[in-house]
């Protein structure tokens, strides 16, 4: 029987050396939902920018075990089979952080951020908190939290998992509407693996211009981006290649 693991982490920061300090996840697809929420110690100091976001301070981690030695991490390893689904908003970040703890996912991954970009391409933002308000998810949070025994806090791993559970239901309905002949869960896995075609620039000197326009007027700039911008994300690289006809 497939299980669905809705997961979020909080970390010391977003850099290469940063580590997981909170792991929250919910396991669905079994008789009763299973809730995990645990804080961890780490040798890496929490950046002040990270504290500003999640409110986790060093004193909250005193006496805690490292992530890889925790009960929640060990349970996640037990669930890590290709029969199960790992559901995360912005999956590459959290999976990358868990990989530093030795976790290599074998589960099918659904990145709800990427799926949302496919399904709702014209939204002004695709952040989880944006959809929390846009879709009115916040109005159902307390009832859901009470049923699951979860305390709601903004930018808290298990709190965000609760919001993601509510968002996933809405996203699944939207996927089913757009792809009525497909299994919506498997379609979300497929969309997670499908590059997103970016139509226009939202940064730089060509902000507001379409990639096709820039390809016609300044193809050299797009080629420079491909060869020189090390942090160019996969979707933009894919879209530039399409615009250049590569």
PEZI-V443746 format. One record per residue. PHI is phi in degrees with one decimal (999 if undefined). PSI is psi in degrees with one decimal (NA if undefined). D_CENTER is the distance of its C-alpha to the mean C-alpha in Angstrom with 1 decimal. Layout:
{{PHI & PSI & D_CENTER} {PHI & PSI & D_CENTER}}
This chain:
{{999 & 126.7 & 24.2} {-69.7 & 141.2 & 20.5} {-115.3 & 151.8 & 18.2} {-119.6 & 114.9 & 14.7} {-104.7 & 108.2 & 12.6} {-94.4 & 120.3 & 10.0} {-134.7 & 150.0 & 8.6} {-150.7 & 152.7 & 7.6} {-125.1 & 159.1 & 9.6} {-121.3 & 146.7 & 11.8} {-134.9 & 171.7 & 13.6} {-73.3 & -14.6 & 16.9} {168.1 & -164.0 & 15.5} {-118.4 & 9.1 & 13.5} {-86.8 & 178.5 & 16.4} {-63.3 & -32.1 & 17.5} {-90.7 & -8.6 & 19.5} {-72.4 & 155.9 & 17.1} {-134.1 & 166.2 & 16.3} {-76.0 & 130.9 & 14.6} {-120.2 & -8.0 & 16.7} {-148.4 & 134.7 & 15.1} {-125.5 & 123.0 & 13.4} {-126.8 & 132.1 & 13.0} {-155.1 & 158.6 & 12.6} {-125.7 & 133.4 & 14.6} {-107.1 & 118.1 & 16.5} {-113.9 & 168.5 & 17.8} {94.6 & 10.6 & 20.3} {-128.8 & 179.2 & 23.1} {-56.9 & -44.9 & 25.9} {-126.9 & 140.7 & 24.3} {-60.1 & 145.9 & 20.7} {-116.3 & 124.8 & 20.1} {-113.3 & 130.8 & 18.5} {-127.2 & 133.6 & 17.7} {-152.6 & 111.6 & 17.3} {-144.5 & 143.4 & 18.7} {-102.6 & 153.5 & 19.3} {-133.4 & 152.1 & 20.4} {-84.5 & 160.4 & 22.9} {-160.0 & 153.8 & 22.5} {-79.9 & -13.2 & 24.9} {-86.9 & 125.2 & 22.6} {-66.5 & 147.8 & 23.3} {-76.7 & 127.2 & 20.8} {-69.8 & 152.4 & 20.8} {-66.1 & -32.2 & 22.1} {-62.6 & -40.0 & 19.3} {-67.9 & -41.7 & 16.8} {-59.8 & -38.3 & 19.4} {-60.9 & -34.3 & 19.6} {-78.6 & -53.9 & 16.0} {-104.7 & -12.2 & 15.8} {74.6 & 12.3 & 19.6} {-86.5 & 123.9 & 19.8} {-109.8 & 161.4 & 23.1} {-55.7 & -36.6 & 24.9} {-63.2 & -25.6 & 27.3} {-72.9 & -14.6 & 24.6} {-104.3 & -1.6 & 24.0} {-61.4 & 127.5 & 27.7} {81.5 & -1.1 & 28.8} {-80.8 & 155.1 & 25.3} {-81.3 & 158.7 & 24.8} {-63.7 & 155.7 & 22.5} {-52.8 & -49.0 & 19.2} {-67.0 & -12.9 & 20.7} {-103.5 & 2.9 & 23.7} {-85.2 & 160.1 & 22.2} {-65.0 & -40.0 & 22.6} {-66.6 & -37.3 & 19.0} {-67.5 & -43.8 & 18.1} {-63.2 & -37.3 & 21.2} {-66.9 & -38.1 & 20.3} {-62.2 & -37.3 & 16.9} {-62.6 & -38.6 & 19.2} {-63.6 & -34.0 & 21.4} {-83.2 & -7.4 & 18.7} {-81.1 & 74.1 & 17.6} {-128.9 & 161.7 & 19.5} {-76.9 & 2.9 & 19.1} {-82.9 & -18.9 & 20.2} {-103.6 & 166.6 & 17.0} {-120.8 & 131.1 & 13.5} {-105.3 & 119.6 & 10.3} {-117.4 & 118.5 & 7.8} {-142.3 & 146.5 & 4.2} {-93.1 & 113.0 & 2.3} {71.7 & 60.7 & 2.0} {-58.5 & -40.4 & 3.7} {-55.6 & -36.0 & 6.7} {-65.6 & -54.6 & 6.8} {-66.2 & -40.5 & 6.8} {-64.3 & -40.3 & 8.8} {-61.9 & -39.7 & 10.8} {-67.1 & -40.9 & 11.7} {-67.4 & -30.6 & 12.7} {-62.0 & -30.8 & 14.7} {-66.5 & -20.3 & 16.8} {-92.8 & 2.4 & 17.8} {96.2 & 7.0 & 19.0} {-88.4 & 124.5 & 16.4} {-119.6 & 109.1 & 16.2} {-68.8 & 134.4 & 14.4} {-106.6 & -5.2 & 16.8} {-78.7 & 159.4 & 14.8} {-72.8 & 132.8 & 13.8} {-103.4 & 132.3 & 10.1} {-116.1 & 113.3 & 8.6} {-96.2 & 103.4 & 5.5} {-67.1 & -23.4 & 6.3} {-65.7 & -48.0 & 5.7} {-66.9 & -41.3 & 8.1} {-61.5 & -43.2 & 10.1} {-61.8 & -36.9 & 10.7} {-65.5 & -34.1 & 11.9} {-71.1 & -44.3 & 14.3} {-82.9 & -34.3 & 15.4} {-121.4 & 64.3 & 15.8} {-65.6 & -22.2 & 16.7} {-96.9 & 3.0 & 19.1} {-67.1 & 146.7 & 17.0} {-72.2 & -19.8 & 17.5} {-152.0 & 161.9 & 13.9} {-129.0 & 17.9 & 10.5} {-68.5 & 151.7 & 9.1} {-61.8 & -41.7 & 8.7} {-66.2 & -31.3 & 12.0} {-61.2 & -49.1 & 13.6} {-68.9 & -27.5 & 13.3} {-57.1 & -41.7 & 14.4} {-87.2 & -41.4 & 17.6} {-60.8 & -38.9 & 18.0} {-95.8 & 0.7 & 18.0} {70.2 & 24.8 & 19.8} {-63.2 & -31.7 & 17.5} {-59.5 & -24.6 & 18.9} {-73.4 & -19.2 & 22.2} {-105.1 & -3.1 & 21.3} {-62.8 & -47.9 & 19.3} {-64.0 & -42.0 & 22.5} {-61.4 & -42.8 & 24.0} {-66.9 & -42.5 & 20.9} {-63.5 & -42.3 & 20.7} {-62.5 & -39.3 & 24.4} {-66.8 & -30.9 & 24.3} {-101.6 & -5.2 & 21.8} {72.2 & 35.1 & 23.2} {-107.7 & 136.6 & 20.2} {-93.8 & 126.3 & 20.9} {-84.2 & 125.2 & 18.8} {-139.9 & 139.1 & 18.0} {-64.3 & 139.7 & 15.9} {57.3 & 28.7 & 13.0} {-101.8 & 140.1 & 13.9} {-54.9 & -52.4 & 11.6} {-73.0 & -29.1 & 13.6} {-64.8 & -41.6 & 14.1} {-68.6 & -31.6 & 10.5} {-62.2 & -41.3 & 10.5} {-61.5 & -45.9 & 13.6} {-62.0 & -41.8 & 12.3} {-64.1 & -35.8 & 9.5} {-60.1 & -44.6 & 12.5} {-67.3 & -41.1 & 14.5} {-65.8 & -37.9 & 12.2} {-58.9 & -38.8 & 11.9} {-62.3 & -43.6 & 15.7} {-67.0 & -41.3 & 16.0} {-65.9 & -39.7 & 13.8} {-61.5 & -41.8 & 15.7} {-62.4 & -42.1 & 18.9} {-67.1 & -38.5 & 18.2} {-64.1 & -42.9 & 17.5} {-63.6 & -35.8 & 20.7} {-66.1 & -43.3 & 22.6} {-79.0 & -28.1 & 21.8} {-130.0 & 68.2 & 22.2} {-64.5 & -19.9 & 24.8} {-90.0 & -6.8 & 26.1} {-103.1 & 151.9 & 22.8} {-67.3 & 120.6 & 21.3} {-63.3 & -34.3 & 18.2} {-67.6 & -47.4 & 16.1} {-66.7 & -31.8 & 17.3} {-66.7 & -36.8 & 16.9} {-66.5 & -35.8 & 13.1} {-62.3 & -44.8 & 13.2} {-62.8 & -44.4 & 15.5} {-65.9 & -32.0 & 13.6} {-60.6 & -33.3 & 10.6} {-91.0 & -5.3 & 13.4} {-94.7 & 124.6 & 15.3} {-60.0 & 151.4 & 15.5} {-99.1 & 128.6 & 15.4} {-83.6 & 109.6 & 18.8} {-84.2 & 128.7 & 18.9} {-91.3 & -33.9 & 22.2} {-144.0 & 161.8 & 23.0} {-77.9 & 137.8 & 22.6} {-116.5 & 20.0 & 21.0} {-155.2 & 166.9 & 22.3} {75.2 & -170.1 & 25.5} {-70.2 & -17.6 & 29.0} {-107.1 & 23.6 & 28.2} {-55.7 & 128.6 & 25.8} {93.7 & -15.7 & 26.3} {-86.3 & 146.6 & 27.9} {-77.7 & 156.1 & 26.7} {-64.3 & -32.5 & 26.1} {-65.7 & -40.6 & 29.1} {-61.5 & -45.3 & 31.3} {-68.4 & -35.0 & 30.5} {-61.4 & -34.1 & 31.1} {-78.6 & -36.7 & 34.6} {-96.2 & -26.6 & 35.5} {-152.7 & 62.3 & 33.9} {-60.3 & -29.6 & 32.7} {-61.5 & -34.3 & 33.4} {-65.5 & -42.2 & 30.7} {-65.8 & -38.5 & 28.1} {-65.6 & -37.0 & 29.6} {-63.4 & -41.2 & 29.5} {-58.5 & -44.2 & 25.7} {-63.8 & -37.3 & 25.3} {-90.6 & -24.0 & 27.7} {-118.0 & -18.9 & 27.1} {-92.2 & 99.8 & 23.6} {-66.0 & -29.5 & 21.9} {-93.7 & 15.2 & 18.5} {-66.4 & 123.5 & 18.5} {-75.7 & 162.8 & 15.2} {-61.7 & -36.4 & 15.6} {-68.0 & -41.9 & 15.5} {-67.0 & -40.4 & 18.2} {-61.1 & -45.4 & 20.2} {-59.5 & -44.8 & 20.2} {-69.2 & -37.5 & 21.3} {-65.3 & -42.1 & 24.0} {-59.8 & -40.5 & 25.4} {-64.4 & -44.6 & 25.7} {-63.4 & -34.8 & 27.4} {-85.0 & -6.4 & 29.7} {73.1 & 27.9 & 30.5} {-85.1 & NA & 29.6}}
